[in-house]
């Protein structure tokens, strides 16, 4: 019988909602999100390309 | 519109090859990402970021888009449909989300490679670039979930699928 929603789909849904909520919390506290790893995004210690000091030797 | 058996088998072979290739390419990318996360060798880091950018742009993104496209064709052209079975619907949603995150991440990786390729970038600035390891491992987990769903095909018709099933009888 395929009546109703299977249990595995419910479990998937609950896990999905938990993951989405966790991502929303991370976005709100500013620890995640698109571009968070980009240089010059305010979280990195480096500037944009070409804005660096002396070239590396070796 | 159903595919003929020969066409269906060819499309399925292409879909499996592209999807498994996507998983393998992400595994290779994770190896580079681990180097980016752990190494202090500036030359290795520069090479790693450049390789990450190449692997993402020329292998992972094309495989992801081709896998999504062949998956859509398999859904539309076979008895499974796209919205009738929960395992197909969830696989489709996860693939679309994974592809969207991948496309957004491609821009980030391009910027990391840009800095790594810049001869004016100091060793410290290259070491400070960081990693995309959380995304790549998360992406791999999502791909493995999709793979398991596609192999086991767990039972369960959606409301739309149940309606179509009664109409088809």
Backbone of each chain as ProteinMPNN parsed JSONL, in Angstrom:
{"seq_chain_A": "XXXXXXXXXXXXXXXXXXXXXXXXXXXXXXXXXXXXXXXXXXXXXXXXXXXXXXXXXX", "coords_chain_A": {"N_chain_A": [[0.84, -1.201, 0.0], [0.535, 2.214, -0.855], [-0.423, 4.273, 0.608], [-0.611, 7.513, 1.994], [2.204, 9.425, 3.363], [5.399, 7.973, 3.165], [7.435, 6.683, 5.897], [10.199, 7.087, 5.651], [10.333, 9.316, 4.04], [9.28, 11.255, 5.688], [11.256, 11.329, 7.667], [13.389, 12.233, 6.109], [12.385, 14.758, 5.466], [12.301, 16.0, 8.002], [15.027, 16.002, 8.687], [15.946, 17.597, 6.588], [14.642, 20.059, 7.118], [15.849, 20.704, 9.571], [18.534, 21.021, 8.734], [18.255, 23.197, 6.956], [17.321, 25.165, 8.733], [19.572, 25.355, 10.394], [21.422, 26.405, 8.57], [20.196, 28.857, 8.03], [20.417, 30.08, 10.551], [23.22, 30.228, 10.696], [23.661, 31.979, 8.558], [22.412, 34.26, 9.567], [23.944, 34.879, 11.813], [26.208, 35.483, 10.554], [28.245, 33.743, 9.893], [28.395, 32.292, 7.623], [27.567, 31.769, 4.123], [27.1, 32.997, 0.704], [30.095, 34.046, -0.814], [31.483, 34.409, 1.532], [34.003, 33.448, 1.853], [35.518, 34.868, 0.171], [38.37, 36.83, -0.802], [38.826, 39.957, 0.757], [36.284, 40.221, 1.802], [35.839, 41.053, 4.268], [36.147, 39.179, 6.176], [38.445, 37.946, 5.699], [42.047, 37.93, 5.757], [43.314, 38.958, 3.634], [43.641, 41.18, 0.798], [42.079, 42.326, -2.285], [43.072, 40.795, -5.48], [46.299, 41.802, -6.564], [46.59, 43.794, -4.765], [48.576, 43.41, -3.01], [51.631, 43.246, -1.074], [55.101, 42.929, -1.122], [56.516, 40.697, -3.609], [56.59, 37.109, -3.305], [59.5, 35.313, -2.407], [61.094, 32.459, -3.757]], "CA_chain_A": [[0.0, 0.0, 0.0], [1.279, 3.442, -0.919], [-1.249, 5.314, 1.214], [0.089, 8.447, 2.87], [3.632, 9.677, 3.142], [6.229, 6.949, 3.818], [8.199, 7.155, 7.059], [11.537, 7.573, 5.265], [10.186, 10.677, 3.492], [9.11, 12.139, 6.861], [12.588, 11.488, 8.277], [14.121, 13.107, 5.183], [11.846, 16.108, 5.609], [12.735, 16.549, 9.297], [16.469, 16.285, 8.574], [16.074, 18.733, 5.671], [14.233, 21.286, 7.823], [16.907, 20.994, 10.561], [19.709, 21.534, 8.008], [17.925, 24.536, 6.439], [17.303, 26.074, 9.891], [20.963, 25.565, 10.819], [22.04, 27.309, 7.599], [19.608, 30.19, 8.238], [21.054, 30.62, 11.76], [24.594, 30.586, 10.327], [23.599, 33.187, 7.729], [22.019, 35.397, 10.407], [25.052, 35.264, 12.697], [27.295, 35.95, 9.696], [29.349, 32.796, 9.787], [28.318, 31.504, 6.401], [26.857, 32.438, 3.047], [27.85, 33.205, -0.522], [31.139, 35.055, -0.809], [32.113, 34.594, 2.839], [35.407, 33.051, 1.796], [36.225, 35.674, -0.816], [39.29, 37.822, -0.295], [38.261, 41.303, 0.821], [34.894, 40.208, 2.239], [35.775, 41.517, 5.655], [36.476, 38.09, 7.087], [39.742, 37.413, 5.318], [43.151, 38.832, 6.051], [43.934, 39.403, 2.385], [42.896, 42.117, -0.013], [41.817, 41.834, -3.633], [44.278, 40.499, -6.235], [47.066, 42.952, -6.992], [46.684, 44.75, -3.673], [49.497, 42.824, -2.055], [52.91, 43.928, -0.938], [56.244, 42.41, -1.883], [56.362, 39.329, -4.122], [57.186, 36.017, -2.525], [60.717, 34.716, -2.958], [61.215, 31.017, -3.65]], "C_chain_A": [[0.871, 1.245, 0.0], [0.469, 4.602, -0.327], [-0.404, 6.208, 2.107], [1.554, 8.587, 2.531], [4.465, 8.632, 3.858], [7.068, 7.55, 4.949], [9.555, 7.738, 6.651], [11.465, 8.984, 4.697], [10.029, 11.678, 4.641], [10.454, 12.402, 7.528], [13.44, 12.427, 7.423], [13.678, 14.558, 5.372], [12.328, 16.767, 6.887], [14.221, 16.921, 9.23], [16.691, 17.513, 7.681], [15.735, 20.046, 6.349], [15.305, 21.693, 8.839], [18.136, 21.603, 9.871], [19.458, 22.957, 7.509], [17.921, 25.548, 7.581], [18.719, 26.385, 10.367], [21.675, 26.53, 9.878], [21.513, 28.732, 7.756], [20.244, 30.864, 9.454], [22.475, 31.068, 11.448], [24.628, 31.858, 9.486], [23.326, 34.412, 8.581], [23.156, 35.855, 11.318], [26.297, 35.64, 11.887], [28.451, 34.996, 9.549], [29.373, 32.019, 8.501], [27.644, 32.345, 5.324], [27.738, 32.682, 1.85], [28.899, 34.309, -0.362], [31.849, 35.23, 0.512], [33.599, 34.261, 2.814], [36.209, 33.908, 0.822], [37.206, 36.615, -0.163], [38.609, 39.195, -0.3], [36.814, 41.338, 1.242], [34.731, 40.643, 3.681], [36.11, 40.431, 6.638], [37.866, 37.546, 6.818], [40.826, 38.428, 5.626], [43.79, 39.381, 4.783], [43.035, 40.375, 1.64], [42.63, 41.531, -1.383], [43.116, 41.577, -4.387], [44.98, 41.777, -6.68], [47.271, 43.964, -5.885], [47.678, 44.274, -2.62], [50.817, 43.563, -2.048], [53.995, 43.247, -1.756], [55.976, 41.003, -2.408], [57.107, 38.321, -3.262], [58.457, 35.524, -3.188], [60.68, 33.214, -2.75], [59.99, 30.276, -3.947]], "O_chain_A": [[1.835, 1.332, 0.761], [0.65, 5.758, -0.709], [0.42, 5.724, 2.882], [2.076, 7.989, 1.59], [4.266, 8.413, 5.052], [7.367, 8.743, 4.961], [10.01, 8.735, 7.211], [12.406, 9.764, 4.842], [10.559, 12.788, 4.593], [10.765, 13.531, 7.908], [14.126, 13.306, 7.947], [14.505, 15.468, 5.429], [12.716, 17.936, 6.884], [14.623, 18.004, 9.656], [17.525, 18.365, 7.986], [16.447, 21.036, 6.184], [15.635, 22.873, 8.96], [18.708, 22.578, 10.358], [20.328, 23.82, 7.619], [18.444, 26.653, 7.437], [19.034, 27.526, 10.702], [22.445, 27.379, 10.327], [22.268, 29.697, 7.635], [20.572, 32.05, 9.417], [22.901, 32.143, 11.871], [25.499, 32.709, 9.665], [23.915, 35.472, 8.367], [23.323, 37.049, 11.569], [27.309, 36.061, 12.447], [29.534, 35.397, 9.123], [30.251, 31.182, 8.289], [27.211, 33.471, 5.569], [28.962, 32.592, 1.937], [28.606, 35.38, 0.168], [32.722, 36.09, 0.636], [34.362, 34.736, 3.655], [37.414, 33.716, 0.656], [36.929, 37.151, 0.91], [37.905, 39.544, -1.247], [36.153, 42.362, 1.073], [33.635, 40.607, 4.242], [36.337, 40.71, 7.815], [38.404, 36.776, 7.614], [40.565, 39.625, 5.742], [44.715, 40.19, 4.858], [41.819, 40.387, 1.83], [42.923, 40.359, -1.622], [44.165, 42.083, -3.986], [44.33, 42.725, -7.121], [48.05, 44.903, -6.047], [47.616, 44.697, -1.466], [51.084, 44.4, -2.911], [53.821, 43.015, -2.952], [55.302, 40.207, -1.754], [58.096, 38.631, -2.597], [58.49, 35.337, -4.404], [60.279, 32.743, -1.686], [59.982, 29.046, -3.887]]}, "seq_chain_B": "XXXXXXXXXXXXXXXXXXXXXXXXXXXXXXXXXXXXXXXXXXXXXXXXXXXXXXXXXXXXXXXXXXXXXXXXXXXXXXXXXXXXXXXXXXXXXXXXXXXXXXXXXXXXXXXXXXXXXXXXXXXXXXXXXXXXXXXXXXXXXXXXXXXXXXXXXXXXXXXXXXXXXXXXX", "coords_chain_B": {"N_chain_B": [[5.971, 11.117, -22.868], [7.515, 8.258, -23.768], [10.765, 6.751, -23.795], [12.29, 4.668, -26.289], [13.383, 1.24, -25.681], [16.181, 0.819, -26.345], [17.169, 3.418, -26.575], [16.587, 4.308, -24.033], [18.282, 2.74, -22.446], [20.785, 3.633, -23.337], [20.639, 6.303, -22.547], [20.433, 5.937, -19.805], [22.914, 4.739, -19.256], [24.597, 6.877, -19.913], [23.721, 8.738, -18.01], [24.414, 7.467, -15.587], [27.214, 7.29, -15.891], [27.931, 10.017, -16.021], [26.974, 10.971, -13.552], [28.312, 9.393, -11.609], [30.839, 10.089, -12.348], [30.787, 12.754, -11.555], [30.747, 12.45, -8.761], [33.293, 11.248, -8.438], [34.949, 13.307, -9.381], [34.478, 15.273, -7.483], [35.603, 13.993, -5.306], [38.314, 14.062, -6.04], [38.626, 16.803, -5.997], [38.256, 17.304, -3.276], [40.596, 16.264, -2.236], [42.455, 18.178, -3.103], [41.402, 20.34, -1.762], [41.846, 19.63, 0.887], [44.592, 19.875, 0.964], [44.729, 22.655, 0.614], [43.654, 23.368, 3.034], [45.417, 22.449, 4.938], [48.161, 22.683, 4.303], [51.296, 24.465, 4.537], [53.033, 25.137, 2.659], [53.822, 27.407, 0.295], [54.09, 27.295, -2.526], [52.887, 24.863, -3.093], [50.327, 25.439, -2.193], [49.575, 27.502, -3.963], [49.575, 26.073, -6.399], [47.633, 24.209, -5.732], [45.241, 25.759, -5.374], [44.955, 26.752, -7.981], [44.603, 24.369, -9.372], [42.235, 23.489, -8.162], [40.439, 25.386, -9.142], [40.526, 24.828, -11.906], [39.623, 22.157, -11.959], [37.046, 22.462, -10.941], [35.826, 24.246, -12.798], [36.154, 23.01, -15.33], [35.59, 20.328, -15.077], [33.889, 19.495, -12.813], [31.614, 21.282, -12.853], [30.641, 21.015, -15.617], [30.04, 18.217, -15.515], [28.112, 18.163, -13.484], [26.009, 19.723, -14.565], [25.44, 18.231, -16.872], [24.717, 15.823, -15.706], [22.425, 16.582, -14.309], [20.81, 17.301, -16.49], [20.61, 14.853, -17.971], [19.383, 13.356, -16.012], [16.913, 14.641, -15.813], [15.94, 14.014, -18.363], [15.792, 11.225, -18.122], [13.808, 11.019, -16.205], [11.576, 12.228, -17.45], [11.364, 10.657, -19.723], [10.813, 8.036, -18.973], [8.989, 5.457, -17.105], [9.135, 6.381, -14.549], [8.841, 9.142, -14.195], [8.994, 12.647, -13.132], [7.826, 13.69, -10.865], [6.354, 11.755, -9.611], [7.302, 9.751, -7.882], [8.645, 9.69, -4.6], [11.414, 9.265, -4.237], [12.524, 10.026, -6.658], [11.724, 12.687, -6.875], [12.928, 13.842, -4.57], [15.616, 13.321, -5.153], [15.885, 14.905, -7.423], [15.404, 17.491, -6.374], [17.559, 17.702, -4.537], [19.698, 17.522, -6.316], [19.345, 19.833, -7.846], [19.689, 21.808, -5.856], [22.327, 21.213, -5.05], [23.69, 21.758, -7.434], [23.156, 24.478, -7.743], [24.433, 25.582, -5.463], [27.003, 24.785, -6.084], [27.496, 26.293, -8.431], [27.459, 28.862, -7.361], [29.624, 28.649, -5.67], [31.683, 28.323, -7.432], [32.443, 30.84, -8.283], [33.625, 31.886, -5.972], [35.823, 30.132, -5.748], [37.167, 30.762, -8.065], [38.03, 33.352, -7.451], [39.783, 32.807, -5.339], [41.743, 31.362, -6.744], [42.583, 33.355, -8.418], [43.901, 35.118, -6.694], [45.884, 33.352, -5.796], [47.317, 32.988, -8.129], [48.427, 35.402, -8.523], [51.417, 37.058, -8.831], [52.198, 39.052, -7.127], [51.062, 38.487, -4.734], [51.643, 37.818, -1.367], [53.341, 35.221, 0.566], [52.094, 34.901, 3.04], [49.558, 35.962, 2.525], [48.588, 34.157, 0.671], [48.563, 31.867, 2.233], [46.545, 32.609, 3.947], [44.227, 32.373, 2.551], [42.309, 30.382, 2.89], [39.785, 27.784, 2.791], [37.508, 25.593, 0.981], [36.437, 23.462, 2.16], [34.261, 22.667, 3.821], [32.067, 23.044, 2.159], [32.74, 21.316, 0.044], [32.868, 18.776, 1.219], [30.301, 18.643, 2.264], [28.896, 18.772, -0.149], [29.693, 16.352, -1.289], [28.5, 14.568, 0.514], [25.781, 15.066, -0.02], [25.666, 14.207, -2.691], [26.18, 11.48, -2.336], [23.946, 10.706, -0.886], [21.98, 11.084, -2.847], [22.861, 9.173, -4.682], [22.471, 6.78, -3.216], [19.67, 6.863, -2.922], [18.955, 6.565, -5.616], [19.877, 4.021, -6.199], [18.565, 2.299, -4.366], [15.908, 3.047, -4.643], [13.574, 3.72, -2.862], [10.239, 2.854, -1.815], [7.186, 4.708, -2.402], [4.716, 6.84, -3.35], [4.085, 10.101, -4.549], [1.514, 12.592, -3.88], [0.605, 13.483, -6.338], [1.606, 11.381, -7.891], [0.037, 9.245, -6.941], [-2.456, 10.078, -7.788], [-2.09, 10.041, -10.56], [-1.604, 7.332, -10.878], [-4.072, 6.146, -10.308], [-5.55, 7.21, -12.393], [-4.31, 6.052, -14.578], [-5.031, 3.411, -14.411]], "CA_chain_B": [[6.667, 10.522, -24.01], [8.452, 7.24, -23.281], [11.887, 6.412, -24.678], [12.386, 3.27, -26.718], [14.315, 0.545, -24.769], [17.59, 1.059, -26.692], [17.477, 4.814, -26.243], [16.538, 4.417, -22.574], [19.508, 2.154, -21.878], [21.897, 4.54, -23.64], [20.484, 7.488, -21.694], [20.745, 5.52, -18.432], [24.373, 4.568, -19.175], [25.187, 8.226, -19.898], [23.38, 9.361, -16.725], [25.234, 6.846, -14.536], [28.614, 7.695, -16.092], [28.084, 11.441, -15.672], [26.72, 11.171, -12.12], [29.413, 8.793, -10.86], [31.974, 10.962, -12.657], [30.634, 13.933, -10.683], [31.202, 12.036, -7.424], [34.741, 11.066, -8.491], [35.602, 14.613, -9.546], [34.407, 15.95, -6.173], [36.606, 13.33, -4.452], [39.612, 14.633, -6.42], [38.62, 18.196, -5.524], [38.42, 17.289, -1.816], [42.029, 16.056, -1.974], [43.083, 19.493, -3.271], [40.866, 21.2, -0.704], [42.546, 19.256, 2.121], [45.903, 20.529, 0.856], [44.506, 24.084, 0.868], [43.309, 23.562, 4.449], [46.431, 21.971, 5.891], [49.556, 22.918, 3.931], [51.908, 25.781, 4.72], [53.937, 25.31, 1.524], [53.155, 28.401, -0.556], [54.035, 26.818, -3.91], [51.87, 23.809, -3.141], [49.032, 26.1, -2.048], [49.262, 28.182, -5.229], [49.223, 25.029, -7.372], [46.376, 23.603, -5.29], [44.107, 26.644, -5.688], [44.784, 26.787, -9.447], [44.029, 23.072, -9.771], [40.834, 23.477, -7.709], [39.662, 26.205, -10.08], [40.417, 24.1, -13.182], [38.782, 20.968, -11.772], [35.648, 22.878, -10.79], [35.262, 24.858, -14.013], [36.174, 22.183, -16.545], [35.157, 18.939, -14.839], [32.742, 19.315, -11.918], [30.421, 22.0, -13.331], [30.042, 20.333, -16.776], [29.448, 16.935, -15.107], [26.892, 18.437, -12.703], [24.938, 20.17, -15.474], [25.083, 17.103, -17.744], [24.026, 14.842, -14.87], [21.075, 17.12, -14.076], [20.071, 17.233, -17.757], [20.276, 13.455, -18.288], [18.421, 12.935, -14.986], [15.601, 15.158, -16.238], [15.517, 13.206, -19.52], [15.407, 9.895, -17.629], [12.521, 11.148, -15.513], [10.515, 12.526, -18.413], [11.257, 9.639, -20.762], [10.571, 6.679, -18.457], [7.779, 5.303, -16.268], [9.322, 6.957, -13.22], [8.391, 10.535, -14.134], [9.808, 13.53, -12.272], [7.113, 14.084, -9.643], [5.466, 10.668, -9.165], [7.908, 8.977, -6.796], [9.393, 10.557, -3.678], [12.868, 9.161, -4.397], [12.912, 10.815, -7.839], [11.511, 14.105, -6.551], [13.963, 14.275, -3.616], [16.885, 13.323, -5.901], [15.878, 16.083, -8.304], [15.569, 18.699, -5.546], [18.93, 17.727, -4.002], [20.616, 17.803, -7.433], [19.199, 21.259, -8.202], [20.323, 22.589, -4.785], [23.775, 20.984, -5.121], [24.203, 22.459, -8.617], [23.086, 25.925, -7.474], [25.518, 25.905, -4.52], [28.252, 24.609, -6.838], [27.689, 27.434, -9.331], [27.821, 30.012, -6.521], [30.954, 28.383, -5.115], [32.652, 28.442, -8.534], [32.914, 32.227, -8.276], [34.547, 31.987, -4.836], [37.052, 29.39, -6.056], [37.841, 31.563, -9.087], [38.72, 34.468, -6.775], [40.915, 32.222, -4.604], [42.766, 31.035, -7.739], [43.083, 34.63, -8.927], [44.894, 35.587, -5.714], [46.999, 32.394, -5.783], [48.095, 33.153, -9.359], [48.984, 36.755, -8.547], [52.807, 37.021, -8.344], [52.365, 40.053, -6.07], [50.483, 37.98, -3.478], [52.672, 37.303, -0.456], [53.103, 33.88, 1.101], [51.102, 34.975, 4.121], [48.213, 36.184, 1.989], [48.148, 32.889, 0.056], [48.238, 30.941, 3.34], [45.329, 33.07, 4.627], [43.067, 32.312, 1.652], [41.269, 29.516, 3.452], [39.413, 26.536, 2.133], [36.071, 25.387, 0.74], [36.277, 22.067, 2.578], [32.91, 22.402, 4.345], [31.173, 22.906, 1.008], [33.037, 20.145, -0.794], [32.455, 17.563, 1.942], [28.829, 18.693, 2.277], [28.441, 18.407, -1.493], [29.905, 14.908, -1.458], [27.462, 13.885, 1.303], [24.519, 15.177, -0.766], [25.755, 13.328, -3.872], [26.072, 10.081, -1.907], [22.532, 10.477, -0.553], [21.281, 10.927, -4.135], [23.275, 7.873, -5.237], [21.786, 5.709, -2.468], [18.254, 6.912, -3.302], [18.803, 6.059, -6.981], [20.137, 2.578, -6.225], [17.542, 1.566, -3.605], [14.575, 3.447, -5.101], [12.596, 3.385, -1.82], [8.832, 2.985, -2.203], [6.452, 5.883, -1.964], [4.206, 7.708, -4.402], [3.629, 11.427, -4.137], [0.062, 12.76, -4.086], [0.462, 13.532, -7.798], [1.844, 10.03, -8.391], [-1.123, 8.413, -6.606], [-3.537, 10.502, -8.664], [-1.793, 9.524, -11.899], [-1.717, 5.867, -10.849], [-5.497, 5.782, -10.409], [-6.005, 7.584, -13.736], [-3.72, 5.137, -15.566], [-5.641, 2.073, -14.294]], "C_chain_B": [[7.74, 9.548, -23.504], [9.563, 6.991, -24.295], [11.771, 4.947, -25.106], [13.463, 2.582, -25.873], [15.788, 0.823, -25.059], [18.025, 2.463, -26.292], [17.538, 4.976, -24.727], [17.819, 3.874, -21.941], [20.722, 3.035, -22.139], [21.845, 5.759, -22.726], [20.836, 7.139, -20.254], [22.255, 5.353, -18.251], [25.059, 5.931, -19.092], [24.944, 8.887, -18.543], [24.237, 8.798, -15.59], [26.683, 7.309, -14.655], [28.837, 9.136, -15.642], [27.934, 11.653, -14.163], [27.862, 10.604, -11.268], [30.701, 9.589, -11.115], [31.964, 12.21, -11.797], [31.149, 13.612, -9.275], [32.733, 11.903, -7.403], [35.487, 12.384, -8.593], [35.575, 15.391, -8.227], [35.419, 15.325, -5.204], [37.998, 13.886, -4.751], [39.723, 16.067, -5.904], [38.853, 18.254, -4.013], [39.895, 17.094, -1.453], [42.78, 17.382, -2.083], [42.667, 20.441, -2.148], [41.546, 20.906, 0.641], [43.945, 19.879, 2.13], [45.761, 22.016, 1.182], [44.253, 24.344, 2.353], [44.482, 23.279, 5.379], [47.864, 22.383, 5.559], [50.015, 24.339, 4.26], [52.873, 26.094, 3.586], [53.259, 26.21, 0.488], [53.039, 27.931, -2.004], [52.961, 25.748, -4.08], [50.471, 24.424, -3.047], [48.628, 26.793, -3.352], [48.796, 27.157, -6.275], [47.863, 24.416, -7.036], [45.172, 24.456, -5.652], [43.857, 26.704, -7.194], [44.149, 25.492, -9.94], [42.559, 22.984, -9.358], [39.956, 24.227, -8.701], [39.451, 25.462, -11.397], [39.473, 22.907, -13.064], [37.312, 21.372, -11.675], [35.077, 23.356, -12.121], [35.146, 23.889, -15.177], [35.766, 20.737, -16.322], [33.86, 18.903, -14.024], [31.487, 20.021, -12.45], [29.828, 21.341, -14.588], [29.388, 18.994, -16.405], [28.137, 17.154, -14.356], [25.739, 18.822, -13.63], [24.479, 19.021, -16.373], [24.318, 16.035, -16.964], [22.588, 15.291, -14.6], [20.223, 16.968, -15.336], [19.665, 15.799, -18.094], [19.289, 12.887, -17.261], [17.012, 13.403, -15.339], [15.061, 14.334, -17.406], [15.04, 11.824, -19.08], [14.041, 9.953, -16.934], [11.375, 11.315, -16.488], [10.284, 11.349, -19.36], [11.024, 8.223, -20.273], [9.313, 6.658, -17.584], [7.899, 6.044, -14.938], [8.766, 8.375, -13.109], [9.298, 11.362, -13.226], [9.167, 13.775, -10.916], [6.236, 12.966, -9.075], [5.992, 9.949, -7.93], [8.744, 9.907, -5.914], [10.894, 10.481, -3.928], [13.357, 9.958, -5.599], [12.832, 12.309, -7.512], [12.609, 14.629, -5.616], [15.338, 14.312, -4.305], [16.99, 14.569, -6.768], [16.129, 17.359, -7.496], [17.007, 18.821, -5.033], [19.936, 18.062, -5.112], [20.559, 19.276, -7.82], [19.892, 22.133, -7.151], [21.85, 22.454, -4.866], [24.39, 21.741, -6.296], [24.206, 23.97, -8.383], [24.212, 26.356, -6.533], [26.863, 25.804, -5.238], [28.533, 25.822, -7.724], [28.068, 28.694, -8.543], [29.258, 29.869, -6.016], [32.043, 28.54, -6.184], [33.262, 29.843, -8.568], [33.936, 32.43, -7.154], [35.888, 31.332, -5.161], [37.859, 30.141, -7.122], [38.622, 32.714, -8.465], [39.926, 33.962, -5.992], [42.066, 31.931, -5.574], [43.406, 32.302, -8.293], [44.172, 35.178, -7.994], [46.122, 34.676, -5.745], [47.9, 32.573, -7.003], [48.796, 34.501, -9.422], [50.415, 36.738, -7.997], [53.044, 38.011, -7.211], [51.805, 39.578, -4.732], [51.589, 37.388, -2.6], [52.325, 35.896, 0.002], [52.038, 33.889, 2.174], [49.685, 35.143, 3.578], [47.69, 34.925, 1.296], [47.752, 31.894, 1.146], [46.908, 31.321, 3.998], [44.073, 32.916, 3.765], [41.95, 31.422, 2.177], [40.908, 28.377, 2.525], [37.912, 26.493, 1.873], [35.668, 23.989, 1.208], [34.865, 21.74, 3.091], [31.935, 22.186, 3.186], [31.453, 21.631, 0.225], [32.635, 18.85, -0.094], [30.924, 17.504, 2.031], [28.267, 18.28, 0.923], [28.574, 16.924, -1.746], [28.82, 14.126, -0.694], [26.128, 13.913, 0.555], [24.531, 14.241, -1.978], [25.607, 11.858, -3.484], [24.639, 9.736, -1.499], [21.728, 10.246, -1.839], [21.596, 9.558, -4.742], [22.532, 6.723, -4.55], [20.299, 5.671, -2.834], [18.039, 6.283, -4.679], [19.057, 4.567, -7.089], [18.989, 1.827, -5.55], [16.113, 1.858, -4.069], [13.499, 3.122, -4.056], [11.162, 3.705, -2.264], [8.24, 4.307, -1.74], [6.055, 6.761, -3.132], [3.809, 9.05, -3.817], [2.112, 11.511, -4.353], [-0.235, 12.761, -5.592], [0.622, 12.129, -8.393], [0.661, 9.114, -8.122], [-2.3, 8.753, -7.521], [-3.336, 9.945, -10.076], [-1.969, 8.011, -11.959], [-3.177, 5.438, -10.983], [-6.05, 6.135, -11.782], [-5.541, 6.574, -14.786], [-4.376, 3.766, -15.539], [-6.831, 1.963, -15.233]], "O_chain_B": [[8.732, 9.952, -22.898], [9.33, 7.017, -25.504], [11.23, 4.11, -24.384], [14.374, 3.255, -25.389], [16.568, 1.039, -24.132], [19.109, 2.662, -25.743], [18.403, 5.672, -24.195], [18.369, 4.474, -21.018], [21.588, 3.175, -21.276], [22.867, 6.195, -22.196], [21.46, 7.936, -19.554], [22.815, 5.764, -17.235], [25.984, 6.122, -18.303], [25.842, 9.521, -17.988], [24.724, 9.543, -14.739], [27.309, 7.675, -13.66], [29.818, 9.436, -14.961], [28.682, 12.428, -13.567], [28.322, 11.248, -10.325], [31.538, 9.744, -10.225], [33.016, 12.674, -11.357], [31.887, 14.395, -8.677], [33.391, 12.38, -6.478], [36.533, 12.563, -7.969], [36.535, 16.086, -7.894], [36.019, 16.023, -4.387], [38.774, 14.152, -3.832], [40.78, 16.488, -5.434], [39.557, 19.137, -3.522], [40.386, 17.68, -0.488], [43.641, 17.679, -1.254], [43.468, 21.233, -1.652], [41.791, 21.817, 1.432], [44.421, 20.348, 3.164], [46.565, 22.574, 1.929], [44.595, 25.408, 2.87], [44.536, 23.811, 6.488], [48.705, 22.428, 6.456], [49.224, 25.282, 4.258], [53.462, 27.174, 3.544], [52.256, 25.831, -0.118], [52.009, 28.142, -2.643], [52.229, 25.727, -5.07], [49.546, 23.988, -3.732], [47.483, 26.686, -3.792], [47.776, 27.342, -6.94], [47.052, 24.141, -7.921], [44.185, 23.942, -6.178], [42.71, 26.706, -7.641], [43.275, 25.505, -10.806], [41.732, 22.467, -10.108], [38.871, 23.768, -9.057], [38.348, 25.456, -11.944], [38.638, 22.668, -13.937], [36.44, 20.718, -12.246], [33.994, 22.937, -12.531], [34.171, 23.927, -15.928], [35.611, 19.989, -17.287], [32.855, 18.355, -14.475], [30.414, 19.419, -12.492], [28.618, 21.122, -14.632], [28.315, 18.667, -16.911], [27.168, 16.424, -14.562], [24.628, 18.308, -13.496], [23.284, 18.851, -16.611], [23.389, 15.419, -17.487], [21.655, 14.49, -14.654], [19.064, 16.559, -15.266], [18.517, 15.548, -18.459], [18.46, 12.041, -17.595], [16.042, 12.66, -15.185], [13.878, 13.996, -17.442], [14.038, 11.309, -19.576], [13.227, 9.04, -17.067], [10.345, 10.65, -16.384], [9.151, 11.075, -19.754], [11.036, 7.289, -21.076], [8.669, 7.682, -17.357], [6.896, 6.306, -14.276], [8.274, 8.767, -12.051], [10.244, 10.845, -12.631], [9.86, 14.036, -9.933], [5.457, 13.205, -8.153], [5.224, 9.583, -7.04], [9.452, 10.786, -6.405], [11.587, 11.496, -3.846], [14.46, 10.504, -5.58], [13.737, 13.084, -7.826], [13.154, 15.712, -5.832], [16.128, 15.225, -4.068], [18.04, 15.206, -6.84], [16.95, 18.196, -7.872], [17.602, 19.897, -5.083], [20.902, 18.79, -4.884], [21.588, 19.896, -8.089], [20.596, 23.082, -7.497], [22.575, 23.443, -4.766], [25.479, 22.301, -6.175], [25.145, 24.661, -8.778], [24.868, 27.37, -6.769], [27.751, 26.631, -5.029], [29.658, 26.32, -7.769], [28.889, 29.493, -8.994], [30.006, 30.844, -5.946], [33.189, 28.854, -5.865], [34.449, 30.007, -8.848], [34.975, 33.06, -7.353], [36.948, 31.895, -4.891], [39.089, 30.15, -7.081], [39.736, 33.02, -8.892], [40.973, 34.608, -5.979], [43.224, 32.216, -5.269], [44.598, 32.333, -8.598], [45.22, 35.638, -8.445], [47.257, 35.152, -5.724], [49.106, 32.338, -6.925], [49.657, 34.719, -10.274], [50.614, 36.436, -6.82], [53.974, 37.843, -6.423], [52.053, 40.206, -3.703], [52.372, 36.555, -3.054], [51.194, 35.433, -0.143], [51.182, 33.005, 2.224], [48.736, 34.552, 4.092], [46.489, 34.653, 1.326], [46.76, 31.176, 1.022], [46.219, 30.46, 4.546], [42.978, 33.283, 4.193], [40.773, 31.688, 1.931], [41.643, 28.054, 1.592], [37.143, 27.252, 2.463], [34.695, 23.41, 0.724], [34.34, 20.66, 2.822], [31.098, 21.284, 3.215], [30.527, 20.944, -0.207], [32.122, 17.93, -0.732], [30.331, 16.435, 1.889], [27.29, 17.536, 0.847], [27.692, 16.302, -2.338], [28.289, 13.139, -1.204], [25.424, 12.905, 0.502], [23.541, 13.568, -2.261], [24.985, 11.08, -4.208], [24.171, 8.622, -1.733], [20.904, 9.334, -1.912], [20.707, 8.874, -5.251], [22.03, 5.812, -5.21], [19.73, 4.598, -3.033], [17.067, 5.558, -4.89], [18.513, 3.91, -7.977], [18.493, 0.837, -6.088], [15.218, 1.028, -3.91], [12.6, 2.327, -4.333], [10.91, 4.675, -2.978], [8.737, 4.937, -0.807], [6.896, 7.345, -3.814], [3.261, 9.121, -2.717], [1.509, 10.61, -4.936], [-1.187, 12.132, -6.055], [-0.129, 11.735, -9.285], [0.31, 8.293, -8.969], [-3.037, 7.876, -7.97], [-4.272, 9.448, -10.703], [-2.426, 7.471, -12.967], [-3.482, 4.478, -11.69], [-6.928, 5.437, -12.289], [-6.256, 6.273, -15.742], [-4.298, 3.026, -16.519], [-7.48, 0.919, -15.287]]}, "name": "protein", "num_of_chains": 2, "seq": "XXXXXXXXXXXXXXXXXXXXXXXXXXXXXXXXXXXXXXXXXXXXXXXXXXXXXXXXXXXXXXXXXXXXXXXXXXXXXXXXXXXXXXXXXXXXXXXXXXXXXXXXXXXXXXXXXXXXXXXXXXXXXXXXXXXXXXXXXXXXXXXXXXXXXXXXXXXXXXXXXXXXXXXXXXXXXXXXXXXXXXXXXXXXXXXXXXXXXXXXXXXXXXXXXXXXXXXXXXXXXXXXXXX"}
